[in-house]
Amino acid sequence: MRFVHPQYLFFLFAVLVPLIVHLIKLRRYRREYFSNVRLLKQIQQEQKKSARLREYLVLACRMLTIAGLVTAFAQPYVPRDGDSEAGSSCRRMISIYLDNSFSMQAPSASMPKSERAKAYVRSILESLSPDAPVQLVTNDFLGQQQQFCQAGDLLEKLSGIEVSPFSVSFEEVRARQQALFEAESVPESARVCYYVSDFQKSFLPVPMQRRRDSLASWVFVPVEGSDYANVSLDSVAVESPVLQAGREIGLHVFMTNRSDKEQFQMPLRLFVDDRQVGAYPVDFRPGERVETRIPFRLESAGIHAACLEIADYPVEFDNTLYFSLDLIGKLPVLHLFSEQPSSAVAKVFQHDSSFLYQAVDISRLDYSRIESARLVVAEGLRAMPSALESALAAFVRKGGSLFLVPEAPLGMQDASGEAYRPASDVLLQDLLGEGFQAFREIEAPLRWLNREHPVFALALEDEGKNASSSSSVSAESLPYVKAAYGIPAGTGAYASLLGFRLPQAGGRQSEAGRDFLRAYAVGDGWLYVLASPLDPACSDFTSHYTFVVSLLNMAFCQGMQHPLYNTLGTRQVLPLPSYLFREEKALYHVYSLDGTFDFMPEIRRRGPESALLLHGGLRQAGNYGLASVPAGSDRAPQEYACIWPLSFNYDRAESARDCWSVQELQDWIGLYGDDRICLLRPEKAGIGESMARMERGKELWKVFLIFALVFALAEAVALRKPALR
């Protein structure tokens, strides 16, 4: 047991006052004269021993009453479990987490929750010594926050903390606090962590496991808010993976009414390139999630910055949703051939206004055309020059789509007696590490089509609703194959598109079950390999609908597509195709399209894959672009040429109003916590007083005060009770 004011114990000398009074016997007897002995019958005679016993009892009660009062004023307490003498003598190291996420913008009585949270943190800092070591952590996770500062210095910085666009979890905050404590070798019994937050359920995953392995103290300071209505723009999606100028774009917008109030005719506005395209009224029922389709057209190809807006108050960060649209004009398709091209390929692309089709003999090919193509069809090449092989391999790895069709063999064997090897084996060896297998007569229909792959999923969506993607189909509905090469196994990831039987789980395809059409993921692009030439003598694939569908979608589904938007995060890492960073001496900038922001991110190149790291340098939602600028250039951001569109939005997890109530937190502490987890409610008691109580542990002054009252009552009873006979 310890005392808050041990100096008050000096007043225990006051217990000697009743003893001194008892010894002096200040009471004197008065002599009474009476004439009649009848009065002696009215006097209660006391025995000497009983009178002395009552005097001793009264004396003890008086002394214990004074001792109880003095001890109660000294405020005794019992330290918390785990606070040893050595641990209690250590200086307390404080870590305070201040939730400055967007959810703290919600109203709370007369001020936003963010301002109320700052007031709570200010009260905590003022209750400490000005030179007390304190760590202040916010959602920004800045490097300067990973150190202890004096409480007085943090008071000056507190007013400069702004709302952060980043969302963190309780475990991430606790891990950051733990890292500093361990770096400074702070004993567990001297660690005190304060959490000032509205305690969204996404932040604190209650219930958690019971604490057993830590002596650190946790203090939860909930910031309660008032009821409010909020409608959030959650996400947006487009119907087609490829957007073309002049064609209708189907935009699907998802919104949520996060309140128990109805919203009528709320205007949803669409802006493209700072020009309003349209306004669409939306009705919401309480708690309803609404999907709205917005059709519109854009006539010009290129990158378009767009955003959606709604008018909603008081939470405004989720009222705008930014996204980027990359529209293309005509899709360039390059058809490479030797001797004579197949007319089936020309029929698919030549008369379609969406494509720019070119058929070129490889002997007259300008290799620069390969880089600008959307899809390259290499059909029946009798020769594969090394320059062509290198150009096609680079095209695929940089994100292009290549459809490789082998040539019909001139003979089953060459002059040496070995099996005929197609010229495209050189390219397959480079990309896959393995070439075609032997050419054989098959005389069998195809029996399996992969309806889940994008090549067939979009076109066969309605048909596939009534059939499993892994189920076989009738022979009449798929092409008939007479002869084909063996598809190379390859070493990377691939997807079977057409086959002679269902793929077997585990293990390679047997000869009878080999694929007819397979898609390989190579670098950032796709390599499509057909097992048979486009000769009608080998198959009727060119006269079947699957041929048209597969070629069209090969052109549409090209390599890595840029996302409509990204979500801002503390450690933002964006995967990008490596072909964007071909210029070794260029500097890459992330800039806002209005020219008000310019930032140089970190670029990590890992072979065909690259990543763009922002390190929290971008904090404002909006439309941005990635630009390649020559080193030493003095261009302004308005003069940059965008090579990859980037749009960023705030995390919609902060839009949710589902916070843990004070009662739920109390129930959780009682069920899963211990005496080192406390709930501090500033609206019920002052923060300074509550902190002092928590620091002291279990207080006993009330117990000693009750003891003093009990002894005082016992003294009164003893004085009023007659002496025993």
Secondary structure, DSSP 8 states (H G I E B T S, - for coil): -EES-GGGGGGGGGGHHHHHHHHHT---------S-GGGGGGS----HHHHHHHHHHHHHHHHHHHHHHHHHHT-EEE--TT--HHHHHS--EEEEEE--SGGGGSEETTEEHHHHHHHHHHHHHHHS-TT-EEEEE-TT--GGGSS-EEHHHHHHHHTT----S----HHHHHHHHHHHHHHTT--GGGEEEEEEE--BTTTS-SS-----S---EEEEEE--------EEEEEEEES-SSEETTSEEEEEEEEEE-SSS-EEEEEEEEEETTEEEEEEEEEE-TT-EEEEEEEEE--S-EEEEEEEEE---S--TTSEEEEEEEEESSEEEEEEESSS--HHHHHHHTT-TTEEEEEEEGGG--THHHHH-SEEEEES-S---HHHHHHHHHHHHTT-EEEEE----S-SB-TTS-B---TTHHHHHHHHS---EEEEEEEEE--EE-SSSHHHHTTTHHHHTTS-TTSB--GGGS-EEEEEEE----SS-EEEEEESS---SSS---GGG-EEEEEEEETTEEEEEESS-S-TTTBSGGGSHHHHHHHHHHHHS-S----S-EE--TT-EEEEEGGGG--TTEEEEEEETTSS-EE--EEEEETTEEEEE-TT---S-EEEEEEEEETT----GGG--EEEEEEEE--GGGG---B--HHHHHHHHHHH--TTEEE--TTTS-HHHHHHHHHH-EE-HHHHHHHHHHHHHHHHHHHHS----
